[in-house]
Amino acid sequence: MLLLSLLMLVLGLEQFRINKKLLGWLLIAVFLFILFVSIQGFVLN
């Protein structure tokens, strides 16, 4: 799961680089959500 979140971050930054701001923000939001769920999973287990 953690690698998936890092992939979303890299894809989001890449979209910012090619001036697709909306998709970049969406992918960064997905990154933050997956990161939060991963951390929460580690804490609860």
C-alpha atoms as one frame of an Amber mdcrd trajectory, in Angstrom:
protein
   0.000   0.000   0.000   2.817   2.349   0.806   4.359   1.862  -2.632   1.000
   2.605  -4.226   0.803   5.906  -2.361   4.321   6.825  -3.486   3.356   5.985
  -7.064   0.355   8.327  -6.801   2.635  11.085  -5.488   5.088  10.659  -8.362
   2.267  10.592 -10.919   0.731  13.720  -9.370   4.024  15.594  -9.502   4.506
  14.485 -13.097   1.071  15.857 -14.007   1.998  19.188 -12.419   5.143  19.238
 -14.536   3.164  18.929 -17.764   0.617  21.562 -16.621  -2.334  19.296 -15.862
  -3.069  20.885 -12.507  -6.480  19.312 -11.826  -5.268  15.753 -12.317  -2.132
  16.581 -10.309  -4.201  17.750  -7.337  -6.446  14.707  -7.607  -3.502  12.298
  -7.569  -1.893  14.097  -4.621  -5.196  13.879  -2.721  -5.294  10.140  -3.469
  -1.690   9.899  -2.225  -2.614  11.559   1.064  -5.664   9.331   1.522  -3.739
   6.101   0.865  -0.907   7.265   3.118  -3.386   8.035   5.915  -5.056   4.625
   5.544  -1.665   2.866   5.535  -0.503   4.644   8.682  -3.828   3.952  10.358
  -3.496   0.268   9.432  -0.034   0.106  10.990  -1.237   1.780  14.192  -4.307
  -0.418  14.621  -2.466  -3.686  13.984
